[in-house]
Amino acid sequence: MSIDMNGFLEEKDNLRFDDGSFRRLGILQGSGIILMKDENIDRIVPLERTDMTEQLALFDSIMDTMYHGPGR
């Protein structure tokens, strides 16, 4: 399984790169996704080496929902 990561190479309105704050605050220790809702953290999904296939499928689903909206 693969995901096109080209959309993650530059910061955008809905994509930010960690400047070290996430690690210092204990939010994320490595790679992952922080999902926001109404300007608050809704869910934190770390990317771990174990169960990589399941995590990539979840990330793909999240990204599909972001770009196409739910139920589209």
QUIBEL-V244106 format. One record per pair of residues at least 6 apart in sequence whose C-alpha atoms are under 6 Angstrom apart, sorted by the first residue. I is the first residue (numbers start at 1). J is the second residue. If there is no record, write none. Layout:
BEGIN
i={I	I}
j={J	J}
END
This chain:
BEGIN
i={22	23	31	32	32	32	33	33	34	34	35	35	36}
j={28	29	47	45	46	47	44	45	43	44	42	43	42}
END
